[in-house]
Amino acid sequence: MAIKYFFDTHIAKAVSIQLREKGVDALRCEDVGLAEASDEKLLQYATDNNRVMVSQDEDFIKLHSAYQNEHKKHKGIFKFNRLQREAQISVIVTECLFYSEAEDAGAIDYETEIENTIIYF
């Protein structure tokens, strides 16, 4: 399964543009009319659409814990530290591309290493 990403509004638009140019399936919340949606709705959208949620928002740590406590599953959360714009773009594109290529090559298993986990960068 190719990894698909879903970015919240705090991630620079350039991230999804650059990933798409490299053939990665990347959507922003604005692309699906969820720019003003709550974090809960964003994670639900990502889950319903088999996408890894990508954010810098600390609330996703709490949401991950809530999902665990309720025995609910999500498709994975990539939680990035807050970075300045240029660094943010570079770091997030590099890491998402790495995970996509590693999964495509069979070096990681999405279901056991990403799904229903939170990965910190």
C-alpha positions as CSV (number, residue, x, y, z in Angstrom):
1,M,0.0,0.0,0.0
2,A,1.4,3.4,-1.0
3,I,1.4,5.8,1.9
4,K,-1.0,8.7,1.4
5,Y,-0.6,11.9,3.5
6,F,-3.0,14.5,4.9
7,F,-1.6,17.8,6.1
8,D,-3.3,20.1,8.5
9,T,-3.5,23.8,7.8
10,H,-0.3,24.7,9.8
11,I,1.9,22.7,7.3
12,A,3.2,24.9,4.5
13,K,1.4,24.4,1.2
14,A,4.8,23.9,-0.5
15,V,5.1,20.6,1.3
16,S,2.2,19.0,-0.5
17,I,3.1,20.6,-3.8
18,Q,6.7,19.3,-3.7
19,L,5.6,15.8,-2.6
20,R,3.0,15.6,-5.4
21,E,5.7,16.6,-7.9
22,K,7.6,13.5,-6.7
23,G,4.6,11.3,-7.2
24,V,3.5,11.1,-3.6
25,D,-0.3,11.3,-2.8
26,A,-0.5,14.4,-0.6
27,L,-3.6,16.4,0.4
28,R,-4.0,19.4,2.6
29,C,-7.1,20.0,4.7
30,E,-7.9,23.0,2.4
31,D,-8.0,20.7,-0.6
32,V,-11.1,18.9,0.9
33,G,-12.9,21.9,2.5
34,L,-11.6,21.2,6.0
35,A,-9.4,24.3,6.6
36,E,-11.4,25.3,9.6
37,A,-12.2,21.8,10.9
38,S,-11.3,20.7,14.4
39,D,-8.4,18.4,14.9
40,E,-10.8,15.6,15.7
41,K,-12.5,16.0,12.3
42,L,-9.1,16.1,10.5
43,L,-7.9,12.9,12.1
44,Q,-11.3,11.3,11.3
45,Y,-11.0,12.4,7.7
46,A,-7.4,11.0,7.5
47,T,-8.6,7.7,9.0
48,D,-11.6,7.4,6.8
49,N,-9.5,8.0,3.7
50,N,-6.5,5.8,4.6
51,R,-4.1,8.8,5.1
52,V,-1.3,9.5,7.5
53,M,-2.1,12.7,9.4
54,V,0.8,15.1,9.3
55,S,0.9,18.0,11.8
56,Q,2.9,20.2,14.2
57,D,-0.1,20.5,16.5
58,E,0.3,19.1,20.0
59,D,-3.4,18.2,20.1
60,F,-2.7,15.2,17.9
61,I,-0.7,13.7,20.7
62,K,-3.9,13.8,22.9
63,L,-6.0,12.5,20.1
64,H,-3.7,9.6,19.6
65,S,-4.0,8.8,23.3
66,A,-7.8,9.1,23.2
67,Y,-7.9,6.7,20.2
68,Q,-5.8,4.2,22.1
69,N,-7.9,4.5,25.2
70,E,-11.1,3.9,23.2
71,H,-9.5,1.1,21.2
72,K,-10.0,3.1,18.0
73,K,-7.6,2.9,15.1
74,H,-6.2,5.6,12.9
75,K,-3.8,5.4,9.9
76,G,-0.9,7.0,11.6
77,I,0.2,10.4,12.8
78,F,3.5,12.2,11.9
79,K,4.1,14.8,14.5
80,F,6.7,17.4,13.6
81,N,8.3,19.9,15.8
82,R,7.6,23.5,15.0
83,L,10.2,24.9,12.6
84,Q,10.7,28.0,10.6
85,R,9.0,28.0,7.2
86,E,12.0,27.0,5.0
87,A,13.3,24.4,7.5
88,Q,9.7,23.1,7.9
89,I,9.3,22.5,4.2
90,S,12.6,20.8,3.8
91,V,12.3,18.5,6.8
92,I,8.8,17.4,6.2
93,V,9.2,16.8,2.5
94,T,12.4,14.8,3.2
95,E,10.8,12.6,6.0
96,C,7.6,12.0,4.1
97,L,9.4,11.1,1.0
98,F,11.7,8.8,2.9
99,Y,8.8,6.9,4.5
100,S,7.0,6.6,1.1
101,E,10.1,5.3,-0.6
102,A,10.9,2.9,2.2
103,E,7.4,1.5,2.2
104,D,7.3,1.1,-1.5
105,A,10.7,-0.8,-1.4
106,G,9.3,-3.1,1.4
107,A,11.8,-1.7,4.0
108,I,9.0,-0.8,6.3
109,D,5.6,-2.3,6.9
110,Y,2.8,0.3,7.0
111,E,0.4,-1.8,9.1
112,T,2.9,-2.6,11.9
113,E,5.1,0.5,11.8
114,I,2.9,3.4,11.0
115,E,-0.8,2.6,11.3
116,N,-2.2,3.4,14.7
117,T,1.1,4.9,15.9
118,I,2.4,8.4,16.4
119,I,5.9,9.1,15.0
120,Y,7.8,12.1,16.3
121,F,10.2,14.2,14.2
